[in-house]
Amino acid sequence: MADDADDILLPPAGDRAWLVATLGELVRVAGPGPLVVAPLLAADAQSFPDPWRGGAASLRRLLRRLARYAGIEGPAIEVELYDAQDERTRVGRPAGNLAGVSDLWLVQARTDRLRFAAESALLADSVAAAAAGARAIAHAWRALRGLTSADATDEQRRIDVTAVYLGFGRLTADSAHRYVTRGGRQTPTRLGLLSPRAVCYLLGVQLVARGVDRRGAKAIAGGLQSNQAAFLRRAIDHVREETPAIVDGLGLGPRDTWPPPPDLAALTGPLAEEEDEEGAAVDDAPPPDADRGIVGQNAGKPVFRVERRAGARFARVLVMGTMMLGGLATRPQMGEALTMGQVAIAAVVLGVLGFGLGSIVREARCSEPKCGASLRPTMTTCPRCGGVLKGTIHHPRERLAAEEALRAAEEREGEEPSAGRAAVKEADHA
């Protein structure tokens, strides 16, 4: 199918071919099982029933749970934490242009032991930790099977593909690009080397290959951030249009030859106790120097959904990205293939296109100014600040008025039950 304007939501055609081919290689090496029957994990209590207290023991439990999902049962798991001042002493972290692929990384993979290291700041966000842990376990899965690529950049991309293959795609797609609040400011973060479009495309291929119906696919997309949800929906439509060419290319074989789904009760059952769990209460305390920022600060307090269309943000991202890349392309050492006038025209066109596409996408964020976490339709509390979602507003400046209206309504409700009880007593007395 020829590319059109709508395919801005898809990876380029060449990238799509590589993604499907790499997924097919994993199927040939390890079989179709993980891709077609493994649980599609979400960052919730159903997938992760273990307690999260924000310490090293919590992170180790998380990694052990993910290892069980990936079929890695033998090795002991060790985790070493680093703070922001340990830049020179961090062990095994990817360097250079790969330094920012994750705040949790594999240090060593042996049949008896898996060693990981992590930034202590990651412990402030259990959702981010789950996604980073999923990717780190995917790396370990590859290393234990001798699949590691000699090219470090290529290997990081293949780790992203492997995470989807193992059933971790919902976690990594949502965290491939997201905003977190650090020091009272929203900062963009990434996970892995593949773009959100690429990870969502892989997830779309997986859902179509499994035969997930439209209602099921809609439910999964509804649990993602707005951008990722749009990427996933478009990916699913594209793969369905091209089926069976894309799915057949994976080499899955007839459905009746697929292995049965794993026992979910066994996968989510209690983890075996470890010998090093003595003193776990101390080990599971958050690092004393960890900047928890807004995390949990609004627990039990009312907050609101700020629902807006994403057109302005889409346009801003496309215009700024085009101007930055265009500025590089106009430098003399780049051959001066473009002029700034051409770059400006391209930025305007893409900005208008982004505004139009974004206008059909609605996004919801927490109304707390220091939080601004992305909210899913099914959430009743903010996953970052812990605030209780009490309603919907359309602009952050409406927050104070909404809080005042909520207090007034609660005061009225507080008076009505008393009047009601008095009336009941009078009726009983009569």
GUVO-19112 format. One record per residue (C-alpha): x, y, z; residue number from 0. Coordinates in pm, 1 decimal. Layout:
REM residues N
<c1=X c2=Y c3=Z i=NUM>
...
***
This chain:
REM residues 430
<c1=0.0 c2=0.0 c3=0.0 i=0>
<c1=140.2 c2=340.7 c3=-94.8 i=1>
<c1=225.3 c2=573.5 c3=190.2 i=2>
<c1=-21.4 c2=855.2 c3=248.2 i=3>
<c1=-61.4 c2=1134.2 c3=502.2 i=4>
<c1=-225.9 c2=899.4 c3=752.5 i=5>
<c1=86.3 c2=682.1 c3=756.2 i=6>
<c1=267.3 c2=941.7 c3=963.0 i=7>
<c1=139.0 c2=718.3 c3=1245.1 i=8>
<c1=337.6 c2=422.0 c3=1106.0 i=9>
<c1=713.0 c2=357.6 c3=1092.7 i=10>
<c1=866.9 c2=391.3 c3=744.3 i=11>
<c1=816.0 c2=92.0 c3=513.8 i=12>
<c1=1178.3 c2=-21.8 c3=542.1 i=13>
<c1=1160.9 c2=-15.2 c3=920.6 i=14>
<c1=837.2 c2=-213.9 c3=916.8 i=15>
<c1=1000.4 c2=-484.9 c3=707.3 i=16>
<c1=1296.4 c2=-505.5 c3=948.9 i=17>
<c1=1068.9 c2=-521.9 c3=1252.2 i=18>
<c1=863.6 c2=-811.3 c3=1112.3 i=19>
<c1=1176.0 c2=-995.4 c3=992.6 i=20>
<c1=1341.7 c2=-962.2 c3=1335.1 i=21>
<c1=1026.2 c2=-1084.1 c3=1507.3 i=22>
<c1=1020.8 c2=-1379.2 c3=1267.8 i=23>
<c1=1381.9 c2=-1464.5 c3=1357.0 i=24>
<c1=1282.8 c2=-1496.7 c3=1722.9 i=25>
<c1=994.3 c2=-1726.1 c3=1626.4 i=26>
<c1=1234.8 c2=-1949.0 c3=1433.0 i=27>
<c1=1480.3 c2=-1958.3 c3=1724.0 i=28>
<c1=1242.7 c2=-2005.6 c3=2018.4 i=29>
<c1=907.7 c2=-2096.3 c3=1864.7 i=30>
<c1=581.0 c2=-1902.5 c3=1839.1 i=31>
<c1=474.0 c2=-1957.5 c3=2202.7 i=32>
<c1=574.1 c2=-1628.9 c3=2369.0 i=33>
<c1=450.3 c2=-1419.3 c3=2077.7 i=34>
<c1=106.8 c2=-1578.3 c3=2047.9 i=35>
<c1=10.8 c2=-1710.8 c3=2393.5 i=36>
<c1=222.1 c2=-1535.7 c3=2660.9 i=37>
<c1=26.9 c2=-1295.2 c3=2887.5 i=38>
<c1=32.1 c2=-937.1 c3=2759.0 i=39>
<c1=148.7 c2=-770.8 c3=3077.8 i=40>
<c1=15.2 c2=-438.9 c3=3204.2 i=41>
<c1=147.7 c2=-227.5 c3=3490.1 i=42>
<c1=-123.2 c2=-337.6 c3=3731.4 i=43>
<c1=-178.3 c2=-563.9 c3=4031.0 i=44>
<c1=-302.7 c2=-851.2 c3=3815.0 i=45>
<c1=27.5 c2=-881.4 c3=3631.1 i=46>
<c1=241.7 c2=-778.1 c3=3929.8 i=47>
<c1=82.0 c2=-896.8 c3=4255.9 i=48>
<c1=398.1 c2=-844.4 c3=4462.2 i=49>
<c1=421.3 c2=-550.5 c3=4706.1 i=50>
<c1=606.7 c2=-240.8 c3=4587.3 i=51>
<c1=766.9 c2=-35.9 c3=4863.2 i=52>
<c1=1020.7 c2=156.5 c3=4656.7 i=53>
<c1=1336.3 c2=-21.4 c3=4770.1 i=54>
<c1=1594.5 c2=-258.9 c3=4624.8 i=55>
<c1=1397.5 c2=-566.7 c3=4738.7 i=56>
<c1=1089.8 c2=-439.9 c3=4552.1 i=57>
<c1=1292.9 c2=-403.3 c3=4234.3 i=58>
<c1=1441.2 c2=-749.9 c3=4278.2 i=59>
<c1=1093.0 c2=-901.1 c3=4323.4 i=60>
<c1=978.4 c2=-720.4 c3=4010.7 i=61>
<c1=1267.4 c2=-864.4 c3=3808.9 i=62>
<c1=1206.2 c2=-1213.4 c3=3946.5 i=63>
<c1=840.4 c2=-1190.4 c3=3845.5 i=64>
<c1=932.1 c2=-1073.9 c3=3494.7 i=65>
<c1=1192.1 c2=-1350.6 c3=3466.7 i=66>
<c1=920.4 c2=-1605.8 c3=3550.2 i=67>
<c1=698.5 c2=-1463.7 c3=3276.4 i=68>
<c1=992.3 c2=-1495.6 c3=3034.0 i=69>
<c1=1054.8 c2=-1858.6 c3=3133.4 i=70>
<c1=1378.9 c2=-1780.4 c3=3320.0 i=71>
<c1=1355.0 c2=-1973.9 c3=3646.8 i=72>
<c1=1706.1 c2=-2090.6 c3=3739.6 i=73>
<c1=1937.0 c2=-1791.9 c3=3793.8 i=74>
<c1=1945.9 c2=-1589.4 c3=4114.9 i=75>
<c1=1883.5 c2=-1218.7 c3=4056.5 i=76>
<c1=2100.5 c2=-944.6 c3=4200.9 i=77>
<c1=2044.8 c2=-569.3 c3=4176.5 i=78>
<c1=2291.7 c2=-290.1 c3=4243.9 i=79>
<c1=2168.3 c2=68.2 c3=4279.5 i=80>
<c1=2349.7 c2=386.1 c3=4181.0 i=81>
<c1=2265.3 c2=746.0 c3=4257.6 i=82>
<c1=2324.0 c2=1056.3 c3=4048.6 i=83>
<c1=2676.8 c2=1103.9 c3=4188.6 i=84>
<c1=2796.8 c2=757.8 c3=4081.0 i=85>
<c1=2839.6 c2=840.5 c3=3712.6 i=86>
<c1=3204.6 c2=727.8 c3=3702.5 i=87>
<c1=3157.8 c2=401.1 c3=3886.4 i=88>
<c1=2847.0 c2=255.1 c3=3723.1 i=89>
<c1=2909.5 c2=-99.7 c3=3604.4 i=90>
<c1=2806.1 c2=-229.8 c3=3266.0 i=91>
<c1=2586.7 c2=60.4 c3=3155.6 i=92>
<c1=2573.5 c2=119.1 c3=2777.6 i=93>
<c1=2791.0 c2=417.2 c3=2689.1 i=94>
<c1=2796.6 c2=688.4 c3=2425.2 i=95>
<c1=2475.4 c2=737.8 c3=2229.7 i=96>
<c1=2327.6 c2=432.2 c3=2406.9 i=97>
<c1=2371.8 c2=575.4 c3=2757.7 i=98>
<c1=2010.6 c2=685.9 c3=2789.6 i=99>
<c1=1829.3 c2=374.6 c3=2664.9 i=100>
<c1=1724.8 c2=271.4 c3=3017.1 i=101>
<c1=1776.5 c2=345.7 c3=3385.9 i=102>
<c1=1789.3 c2=-30.8 c3=3453.1 i=103>
<c1=2034.8 c2=-248.7 c3=3266.0 i=104>
<c1=2184.3 c2=-599.0 c3=3253.5 i=105>
<c1=2540.2 c2=-628.4 c3=3384.8 i=106>
<c1=2601.0 c2=-1003.4 c3=3363.0 i=107>
<c1=2401.2 c2=-1308.1 c3=3250.8 i=108>
<c1=2502.6 c2=-1655.3 c3=3366.3 i=109>
<c1=2298.6 c2=-1971.1 c3=3404.7 i=110>
<c1=2320.8 c2=-1938.7 c3=3783.9 i=111>
<c1=2306.7 c2=-1560.9 c3=3824.9 i=112>
<c1=2169.1 c2=-1248.1 c3=3658.4 i=113>
<c1=2319.7 c2=-918.4 c3=3768.6 i=114>
<c1=2141.6 c2=-589.9 c3=3705.4 i=115>
<c1=2213.9 c2=-228.4 c3=3792.7 i=116>
<c1=1973.7 c2=64.3 c3=3816.9 i=117>
<c1=1948.9 c2=434.5 c3=3886.7 i=118>
<c1=1804.7 c2=478.3 c3=4236.4 i=119>
<c1=1573.4 c2=751.4 c3=4099.4 i=120>
<c1=1388.6 c2=480.5 c3=3904.5 i=121>
<c1=1248.0 c2=345.9 c3=4230.7 i=122>
<c1=1024.1 c2=652.1 c3=4264.0 i=123>
<c1=810.0 c2=533.1 c3=3971.8 i=124>
<c1=686.4 c2=173.8 c3=3982.3 i=125>
<c1=534.3 c2=196.5 c3=3632.4 i=126>
<c1=864.3 c2=307.7 c3=3480.6 i=127>
<c1=1044.2 c2=37.9 c3=3680.4 i=128>
<c1=814.0 c2=-230.8 c3=3539.8 i=129>
<c1=882.3 c2=-120.6 c3=3182.3 i=130>
<c1=1257.9 c2=-86.7 c3=3234.9 i=131>
<c1=1262.3 c2=-423.8 c3=3411.6 i=132>
<c1=1077.6 c2=-587.1 c3=3122.6 i=133>
<c1=1337.3 c2=-460.7 c3=2878.5 i=134>
<c1=1625.8 c2=-569.7 c3=3102.7 i=135>
<c1=1480.0 c2=-921.3 c3=3132.2 i=136>
<c1=1441.0 c2=-932.7 c3=2753.1 i=137>
<c1=1813.4 c2=-853.1 c3=2731.7 i=138>
<c1=1891.4 c2=-1134.5 c3=2976.2 i=139>
<c1=1669.3 c2=-1374.8 c3=2777.7 i=140>
<c1=1872.3 c2=-1301.0 c3=2466.0 i=141>
<c1=2205.8 c2=-1332.0 c3=2645.9 i=142>
<c1=2118.5 c2=-1669.9 c3=2799.8 i=143>
<c1=2035.0 c2=-1802.5 c3=2452.1 i=144>
<c1=2348.6 c2=-1667.4 c3=2288.9 i=145>
<c1=2154.5 c2=-1429.1 c3=2064.5 i=146>
<c1=2356.0 c2=-1116.0 c3=2145.3 i=147>
<c1=2450.1 c2=-913.5 c3=1837.2 i=148>
<c1=2809.6 c2=-797.2 c3=1796.2 i=149>
<c1=2687.0 c2=-448.9 c3=1705.1 i=150>
<c1=2580.5 c2=-273.0 c3=2027.4 i=151>
<c1=2329.2 c2=-43.8 c3=1857.7 i=152>
<c1=2173.2 c2=-329.6 c3=1662.8 i=153>
<c1=2150.7 c2=-534.4 c3=1982.7 i=154>
<c1=1962.7 c2=-258.3 c3=2166.3 i=155>
<c1=1704.2 c2=-247.2 c3=1888.0 i=156>
<c1=1670.3 c2=-625.5 c3=1895.8 i=157>
<c1=1615.6 c2=-611.9 c3=2273.0 i=158>
<c1=1316.4 c2=-383.6 c3=2208.4 i=159>
<c1=1175.4 c2=-637.0 c3=1959.5 i=160>
<c1=1238.8 c2=-924.4 c3=2201.1 i=161>
<c1=1047.3 c2=-746.0 c3=2477.6 i=162>
<c1=735.6 c2=-741.7 c3=2257.6 i=163>
<c1=791.0 c2=-1105.9 c3=2157.6 i=164>
<c1=793.7 c2=-1207.1 c3=2526.2 i=165>
<c1=460.7 c2=-1032.4 c3=2599.0 i=166>
<c1=604.9 c2=-710.6 c3=2745.1 i=167>
<c1=495.9 c2=-480.4 c3=2460.9 i=168>
<c1=221.2 c2=-297.8 c3=2652.6 i=169>
<c1=478.5 c2=-196.5 c3=2912.3 i=170>
<c1=756.3 c2=-89.8 c3=2676.1 i=171>
<c1=530.9 c2=80.7 c3=2420.7 i=172>
<c1=385.3 c2=310.3 c3=2684.3 i=173>
<c1=732.5 c2=396.6 c3=2820.7 i=174>
<c1=915.4 c2=427.9 c3=2487.6 i=175>
<c1=850.8 c2=800.5 c3=2525.8 i=176>
<c1=681.9 c2=957.4 c3=2826.3 i=177>
<c1=705.8 c2=1259.4 c3=3052.8 i=178>
<c1=806.0 c2=1233.4 c3=3417.6 i=179>
<c1=814.6 c2=1500.8 c3=3684.0 i=180>
<c1=1158.1 c2=1555.6 c3=3836.4 i=181>
<c1=1240.9 c2=1849.1 c3=4055.7 i=182>
<c1=895.8 c2=1995.4 c3=3989.8 i=183>
<c1=948.0 c2=1996.4 c3=3611.7 i=184>
<c1=820.4 c2=1763.2 c3=3342.3 i=185>
<c1=1106.1 c2=1592.7 c3=3162.7 i=186>
<c1=1078.0 c2=1369.1 c3=2854.6 i=187>
<c1=1224.1 c2=1021.4 c3=2900.2 i=188>
<c1=1273.1 c2=730.9 c3=2665.0 i=189>
<c1=1311.5 c2=356.8 c3=2699.1 i=190>
<c1=1506.9 c2=166.3 c3=2437.0 i=191>
<c1=1614.2 c2=268.6 c3=2089.0 i=192>
<c1=1302.3 c2=195.0 c3=1887.6 i=193>
<c1=1054.2 c2=478.3 c3=1848.8 i=194>
<c1=706.3 c2=458.2 c3=2005.8 i=195>
<c1=566.6 c2=410.2 c3=1654.4 i=196>
<c1=793.0 c2=108.4 c3=1598.4 i=197>
<c1=710.7 c2=-57.8 c3=1931.4 i=198>
<c1=338.6 c2=1.2 c3=1878.0 i=199>
<c1=367.3 c2=-144.4 c3=1527.3 i=200>
<c1=521.9 c2=-461.3 c3=1672.4 i=201>
<c1=245.3 c2=-477.9 c3=1931.8 i=202>
<c1=-12.4 c2=-436.0 c3=1653.9 i=203>
<c1=143.3 c2=-725.1 c3=1459.4 i=204>
<c1=129.6 c2=-938.0 c3=1773.7 i=205>
<c1=-237.9 c2=-859.9 c3=1839.9 i=206>
<c1=-341.4 c2=-938.6 c3=1482.2 i=207>
<c1=-135.4 c2=-1259.7 c3=1483.6 i=208>
<c1=-316.5 c2=-1368.0 c3=1800.6 i=209>
<c1=-654.0 c2=-1294.4 c3=1647.5 i=210>
<c1=-746.1 c2=-1035.1 c3=1910.4 i=211>
<c1=-1082.8 c2=-887.3 c3=1817.3 i=212>
<c1=-1155.3 c2=-516.6 c3=1782.6 i=213>
<c1=-1300.5 c2=-486.4 c3=2131.9 i=214>
<c1=-991.4 c2=-645.7 c3=2286.0 i=215>
<c1=-758.0 c2=-431.5 c3=2077.3 i=216>
<c1=-953.1 c2=-118.1 c3=2172.6 i=217>
<c1=-920.0 c2=-206.5 c3=2541.1 i=218>
<c1=-542.0 c2=-247.0 c3=2508.3 i=219>
<c1=-506.7 c2=79.1 c3=2314.7 i=220>
<c1=-720.3 c2=253.6 c3=2577.9 i=221>
<c1=-463.0 c2=164.8 c3=2840.4 i=222>
<c1=-182.4 c2=348.9 c3=2657.6 i=223>
<c1=-91.5 c2=714.9 c3=2638.4 i=224>
<c1=-275.1 c2=910.5 c3=2369.6 i=225>
<c1=7.3 c2=908.4 c3=2114.4 i=226>
<c1=83.1 c2=540.4 c3=2159.7 i=227>
<c1=-287.0 c2=455.4 c3=2142.2 i=228>
<c1=-311.9 c2=632.2 c3=1804.1 i=229>
<c1=2.1 c2=454.3 c3=1678.0 i=230>
<c1=-132.7 c2=116.3 c3=1788.3 i=231>
<c1=-476.1 c2=162.7 c3=1632.2 i=232>
<c1=-319.6 c2=261.7 c3=1299.6 i=233>
<c1=-74.7 c2=-29.8 c3=1317.7 i=234>
<c1=-356.8 c2=-278.8 c3=1373.6 i=235>
<c1=-553.6 c2=-139.9 c3=1078.1 i=236>
<c1=-243.9 c2=-154.8 c3=856.6 i=237>
<c1=-155.7 c2=-512.3 c3=950.7 i=238>
<c1=-514.9 c2=-626.3 c3=896.7 i=239>
<c1=-512.8 c2=-462.9 c3=552.9 i=240>
<c1=-191.8 c2=-646.4 c3=461.6 i=241>
<c1=-283.8 c2=-981.9 c3=621.6 i=242>
<c1=-191.1 c2=-1256.7 c3=550.2 i=243>
<c1=135.9 c2=-1124.9 c3=403.1 i=244>
<c1=267.3 c2=-979.5 c3=730.1 i=245>
<c1=150.0 c2=-1251.4 c3=969.2 i=246>
<c1=255.2 c2=-1532.7 c3=734.1 i=247>
<c1=602.2 c2=-1379.5 c3=724.2 i=248>
<c1=644.0 c2=-1457.2 c3=1093.8 i=249>
<c1=642.4 c2=-1833.1 c3=1034.3 i=250>
<c1=396.0 c2=-1906.7 c3=1314.4 i=251>
<c1=256.6 c2=-2223.5 c3=1159.2 i=252>
<c1=-106.3 c2=-2341.4 c3=1185.0 i=253>
<c1=-290.7 c2=-2227.9 c3=1496.5 i=254>
<c1=-355.1 c2=-2586.7 c3=1607.8 i=255>
<c1=22.1 c2=-2639.4 c3=1637.3 i=256>
<c1=70.1 c2=-2350.3 c3=1879.6 i=257>
<c1=148.1 c2=-2440.6 c3=2239.6 i=258>
<c1=-130.5 c2=-2401.4 c3=2497.8 i=259>
<c1=-142.2 c2=-2077.0 c3=2699.9 i=260>
<c1=66.2 c2=-2085.7 c3=3017.9 i=261>
<c1=-95.6 c2=-2132.0 c3=3357.2 i=262>
<c1=-160.1 c2=-1773.9 c3=3465.6 i=263>
<c1=-222.8 c2=-1879.2 c3=3825.1 i=264>
<c1=124.4 c2=-2034.2 c3=3837.9 i=265>
<c1=286.9 c2=-1729.5 c3=3679.4 i=266>
<c1=125.2 c2=-1491.9 c3=3929.2 i=267>
<c1=161.1 c2=-1721.5 c3=4229.8 i=268>
<c1=389.3 c2=-1637.0 c3=4524.7 i=269>
<c1=760.3 c2=-1611.9 c3=4456.2 i=270>
<c1=986.5 c2=-1853.7 c3=4641.8 i=271>
<c1=1160.1 c2=-1692.8 c3=4936.0 i=272>
<c1=1524.9 c2=-1606.9 c3=4889.7 i=273>
<c1=1800.9 c2=-1663.9 c3=5140.4 i=274>
<c1=1904.0 c2=-1301.5 c3=5115.3 i=275>
<c1=1556.1 c2=-1180.4 c3=5213.2 i=276>
<c1=1667.4 c2=-1140.9 c3=5577.1 i=277>
<c1=1641.9 c2=-776.6 c3=5662.1 i=278>
<c1=1411.1 c2=-722.5 c3=5364.6 i=279>
<c1=1224.9 c2=-448.5 c3=5550.8 i=280>
<c1=1542.4 c2=-241.4 c3=5554.7 i=281>
<c1=1639.3 c2=-341.0 c3=5201.8 i=282>
<c1=1294.1 c2=-249.5 c3=5076.9 i=283>
<c1=1296.1 c2=106.3 c3=5209.7 i=284>
<c1=1329.9 c2=380.6 c3=4947.5 i=285>
<c1=1685.9 c2=516.6 c3=4917.7 i=286>
<c1=1729.3 c2=797.1 c3=5172.8 i=287>
<c1=1858.0 c2=1036.2 c3=4905.9 i=288>
<c1=1593.4 c2=949.3 c3=4649.0 i=289>
<c1=1407.7 c2=1252.0 c3=4515.3 i=290>
<c1=1049.6 c2=1128.4 c3=4519.7 i=291>
<c1=920.3 c2=1463.2 c3=4391.2 i=292>
<c1=542.7 c2=1462.2 c3=4357.9 i=293>
<c1=510.1 c2=1083.3 c3=4387.4 i=294>
<c1=236.9 c2=1003.5 c3=4640.8 i=295>
<c1=209.7 c2=1362.3 c3=4763.0 i=296>
<c1=-162.9 c2=1391.9 c3=4683.2 i=297>
<c1=-269.5 c2=1052.9 c3=4819.6 i=298>
<c1=-637.0 c2=1075.8 c3=4915.7 i=299>
<c1=-670.9 c2=1434.9 c3=4789.9 i=300>
<c1=-895.8 c2=1532.6 c3=4497.9 i=301>
<c1=-748.6 c2=1598.9 c3=4154.4 i=302>
<c1=-909.6 c2=1621.0 c3=3809.7 i=303>
<c1=-858.9 c2=1496.1 c3=3457.4 i=304>
<c1=-756.5 c2=1771.3 c3=3219.0 i=305>
<c1=-893.5 c2=1649.7 c3=2886.0 i=306>
<c1=-783.3 c2=1827.8 c3=2571.4 i=307>
<c1=-719.6 c2=1748.5 c3=2209.2 i=308>
<c1=-356.5 c2=1683.3 c3=2122.6 i=309>
<c1=-345.5 c2=1897.3 c3=1805.6 i=310>
<c1=-136.0 c2=2181.1 c3=1949.8 i=311>
<c1=116.4 c2=1942.2 c3=2104.6 i=312>
<c1=147.5 c2=1734.6 c3=1785.9 i=313>
<c1=205.5 c2=2051.8 c3=1586.9 i=314>
<c1=462.8 c2=2186.0 c3=1833.3 i=315>
<c1=661.4 c2=1862.0 c3=1835.3 i=316>
<c1=666.3 c2=1835.5 c3=1455.3 i=317>
<c1=758.9 c2=2200.8 c3=1400.9 i=318>
<c1=1038.2 c2=2199.6 c3=1659.1 i=319>
<c1=1173.5 c2=1864.1 c3=1540.9 i=320>
<c1=1172.7 c2=1975.2 c3=1177.6 i=321>
<c1=1348.5 c2=2301.7 c3=1256.7 i=322>
<c1=1615.8 c2=2127.7 c3=1464.4 i=323>
<c1=1686.8 c2=1858.6 c3=1203.9 i=324>
<c1=1659.2 c2=2109.9 c3=923.1 i=325>
<c1=1910.5 c2=2334.9 c3=1094.3 i=326>
<c1=2160.7 c2=2049.9 c3=1090.8 i=327>
<c1=2086.1 c2=1967.3 c3=726.6 i=328>
<c1=2163.3 c2=2324.0 c3=613.9 i=329>
<c1=2514.0 c2=2327.6 c3=760.3 i=330>
<c1=2796.6 c2=2346.3 c3=504.2 i=331>
<c1=2946.0 c2=2014.4 c3=614.4 i=332>
<c1=2615.7 c2=1845.7 c3=535.7 i=333>
<c1=2638.3 c2=1952.5 c3=172.0 i=334>
<c1=2386.6 c2=2239.6 c3=208.5 i=335>
<c1=2112.7 c2=2032.3 c3=46.1 i=336>
<c1=1843.0 c2=2250.1 c3=202.6 i=337>
<c1=1789.9 c2=2617.0 c3=274.0 i=338>
<c1=1632.5 c2=2750.6 c3=591.2 i=339>
<c1=1342.1 c2=2876.2 c3=381.5 i=340>
<c1=1271.9 c2=2523.2 c3=263.5 i=341>
<c1=1302.4 c2=2395.4 c3=620.7 i=342>
<c1=1057.2 c2=2660.2 c3=743.7 i=343>
<c1=803.2 c2=2565.5 c3=475.7 i=344>
<c1=837.7 c2=2196.7 c3=564.9 i=345>
<c1=794.6 c2=2280.9 c3=934.4 i=346>
<c1=475.3 c2=2476.4 c3=865.7 i=347>
<c1=330.6 c2=2197.7 c3=648.9 i=348>
<c1=412.3 c2=1931.1 c3=906.3 i=349>
<c1=280.6 c2=2153.4 c3=1184.2 i=350>
<c1=-54.6 c2=2193.1 c3=1009.1 i=351>
<c1=-64.0 c2=1819.9 c3=939.6 i=352>
<c1=20.9 c2=1740.9 c3=1302.2 i=353>
<c1=-245.6 c2=1978.8 c3=1427.2 i=354>
<c1=-505.0 c2=1812.4 c3=1206.1 i=355>
<c1=-411.5 c2=1459.4 c3=1312.3 i=356>
<c1=-377.4 c2=1558.0 c3=1676.7 i=357>
<c1=-721.2 c2=1717.3 c3=1675.0 i=358>
<c1=-878.5 c2=1372.1 c3=1651.4 i=359>
<c1=-676.8 c2=1245.6 c3=1949.6 i=360>
<c1=-788.0 c2=1327.0 c3=2303.6 i=361>
<c1=-545.3 c2=1306.3 c3=2593.0 i=362>
<c1=-597.4 c2=1333.5 c3=2966.3 i=363>
<c1=-347.5 c2=1450.2 c3=3227.7 i=364>
<c1=-353.9 c2=1511.1 c3=3602.0 i=365>
<c1=-456.4 c2=1863.7 c3=3701.9 i=366>
<c1=-187.9 c2=1889.6 c3=3972.8 i=367>
<c1=58.7 c2=2148.5 c3=3831.5 i=368>
<c1=364.8 c2=1960.8 c3=3959.6 i=369>
<c1=240.6 c2=1625.5 c3=3830.9 i=370>
<c1=71.2 c2=1629.5 c3=3489.3 i=371>
<c1=83.7 c2=1248.2 c3=3464.4 i=372>
<c1=-84.2 c2=1087.3 c3=3165.4 i=373>
<c1=-416.1 c2=929.9 c3=3268.5 i=374>
<c1=-595.2 c2=632.5 c3=3119.4 i=375>
<c1=-974.9 c2=616.4 c3=3098.2 i=376>
<c1=-1003.3 c2=338.5 c3=3357.2 i=377>
<c1=-792.5 c2=509.9 c3=3626.3 i=378>
<c1=-957.1 c2=632.1 c3=3946.1 i=379>
<c1=-637.3 c2=765.8 c3=4104.3 i=380>
<c1=-335.3 c2=938.7 c3=3955.5 i=381>
<c1=-51.0 c2=683.4 c3=3927.6 i=382>
<c1=210.5 c2=946.4 c3=4013.4 i=383>
<c1=82.0 c2=1189.4 c3=4275.6 i=384>
<c1=-181.8 c2=951.7 c3=4417.2 i=385>
<c1=-465.9 c2=1202.5 c3=4391.4 i=386>
<c1=-823.8 c2=1074.1 c3=4368.9 i=387>
<c1=-977.2 c2=1164.6 c3=4032.3 i=388>
<c1=-1299.8 c2=1353.5 c3=4100.9 i=389>
<c1=-1403.5 c2=1481.1 c3=3760.9 i=390>
<c1=-1298.7 c2=1626.6 c3=3426.9 i=391>
<c1=-1196.0 c2=1979.7 c3=3334.0 i=392>
<c1=-1072.2 c2=2118.6 c3=3004.6 i=393>
<c1=-788.8 c2=2347.7 c3=3112.8 i=394>
<c1=-551.6 c2=2350.9 c3=3413.8 i=395>
<c1=-670.2 c2=2699.4 c3=3509.3 i=396>
<c1=-1014.5 c2=2551.3 c3=3588.6 i=397>
<c1=-863.8 c2=2342.8 c3=3870.5 i=398>
<c1=-923.9 c2=2584.4 c3=4159.2 i=399>
<c1=-1284.1 c2=2651.5 c3=4057.9 i=400>
<c1=-1345.6 c2=2276.8 c3=4027.6 i=401>
<c1=-1200.6 c2=2218.9 c3=4375.7 i=402>
<c1=-1424.5 c2=2489.1 c3=4519.8 i=403>
<c1=-1731.1 c2=2340.7 c3=4349.8 i=404>
<c1=-1636.8 c2=1996.7 c3=4481.9 i=405>
<c1=-1604.3 c2=2127.0 c3=4839.1 i=406>
<c1=-1941.6 c2=2300.0 c3=4815.1 i=407>
<c1=-2104.7 c2=1981.5 c3=4684.4 i=408>
<c1=-1949.9 c2=1774.4 c3=4964.1 i=409>
<c1=-2074.7 c2=2022.7 c3=5223.2 i=410>
<c1=-2427.8 c2=1997.9 c3=5084.2 i=411>
<c1=-2407.4 c2=1618.1 c3=5083.7 i=412>
<c1=-2284.9 c2=1628.7 c3=5443.1 i=413>
<c1=-2596.8 c2=1816.3 c3=5551.1 i=414>
<c1=-2849.4 c2=1608.0 c3=5359.6 i=415>
<c1=-2786.0 c2=1274.2 c3=5536.2 i=416>
<c1=-2846.5 c2=1441.9 c3=5876.1 i=417>
<c1=-3180.1 c2=1578.6 c3=5758.7 i=418>
<c1=-3265.8 c2=1242.0 c3=5615.9 i=419>
<c1=-3185.3 c2=1062.2 c3=5940.6 i=420>
<c1=-3404.4 c2=1308.4 c3=6135.6 i=421>
<c1=-3694.0 c2=1245.3 c3=5902.4 i=422>
<c1=-3653.1 c2=868.8 c3=5940.8 i=423>
<c1=-3651.1 c2=899.9 c3=6320.9 i=424>
<c1=-3971.2 c2=1110.2 c3=6315.5 i=425>
<c1=-4140.4 c2=856.8 c3=6090.6 i=426>
<c1=-4035.4 c2=565.8 c3=6315.1 i=427>
<c1=-4160.2 c2=752.7 c3=6624.0 i=428>
<c1=-4498.7 c2=811.4 c3=6462.2 i=429>
***
